[in-house]
């Protein structure tokens, strides 16, 4: 009888503990007891998103959801997207007036990092303002003020990666050793690209390189190239007016034999330029996430294109 009572008491106690456990599991935990989600790092362009991913992978989530085909410099986020960015633990800005939407929206000062601050005095001021559209039906935008594709100078890209790492170590000090080790690896990769880019560009000099778009300022300065630009879109057919503008440039730069596009141009455009004595190659700024590969592979493809054109 005694054993039966004890057994019943034990079963009752176990059942009570089970009920209490279930109730505790269903009850909402106080905010301080909730499992914290990974910190969020928002970036205004793909190079910064790539740097953040390389550095913080495993302990932070990178927020970069600009649609394919959009230029992050002129992309306009929705109110909901702005709210998501505002809530991020870190917001990586490019500087040089990049991402025009940031000038009209409020971002938390303590979370923002201007990654080009260390070379702010080396930013290139544009002399002329040029307005145009990228696609039919798209809004017109202007290339004025400061040149902003800073990362195409791969030494500047390395400085921006360092700024990202510094901000991450301040925000997440327990990961400092990991961050510094990863930064060292990333900077090795960027230095190797810089050396290879210099070697490839040197084979083109002293000839002029004509570009389809005014986004190569830092690239041409870093690698000592003369790069007058037009306002041509790879997916638009070249018009007689376009060819007239090209002819004007070639009057001043008759040595030009290379024409650079931001992305793969129409075959007809390649043929027209070939007939005019110009070789077409693609040097992608990689401002948005590529369809294949990553920032490093795109830069390697750029270098390979230059090397092939110099042979």
HELIX and SHEET records of a PDB file:
HELIX    1   1 UNK A    2  UNK A   26  1                                  25    
HELIX    2   2 UNK A   31  UNK A   33  5                                   3    
HELIX    3   3 UNK A   46  UNK A   56  1                                  11    
HELIX    4   4 UNK A   79  UNK A   86  1                                   8    
HELIX    5   5 UNK A  100  UNK A  103  5                                   4    
HELIX    6   6 UNK A  109  UNK A  111  5                                   3    
HELIX    7   7 UNK A  117  UNK A  122  5                                   6    
HELIX    8   8 UNK A  150  UNK A  152  5                                   3    
HELIX    9   9 UNK A  154  UNK A  171  1                                  18    
HELIX   10  10 UNK A  173  UNK A  175  5                                   3    
HELIX   11  11 UNK A  176  UNK A  202  1                                  27    
HELIX   12  12 UNK A  217  UNK A  222  1                                   6    
HELIX   13  13 UNK A  240  UNK A  252  1                                  13    
HELIX   14  14 UNK A  267  UNK A  275  1                                   9    
HELIX   15  15 UNK A  295  UNK A  309  1                                  15    
SHEET    1   A 4 UNK A  60  UNK A  63  0                                        
SHEET    2   A 4 UNK A  39  UNK A  43  1                                        
SHEET    3   A 4 UNK A  90  UNK A  93  1                                        
SHEET    4   A 4 UNK A 112  UNK A 114  1                                        
SHEET    1   B 2 UNK A 130  UNK A 132  0                                        
SHEET    2   B 2 UNK A 141  UNK A 143 -1                                        
SHEET    1   C 3 UNK A 209  UNK A 211  0                                        
SHEET    2   C 3 UNK A 258  UNK A 261  1                                        
SHEET    3   C 3 UNK A 279  UNK A 282  1                                        
END                                                                             
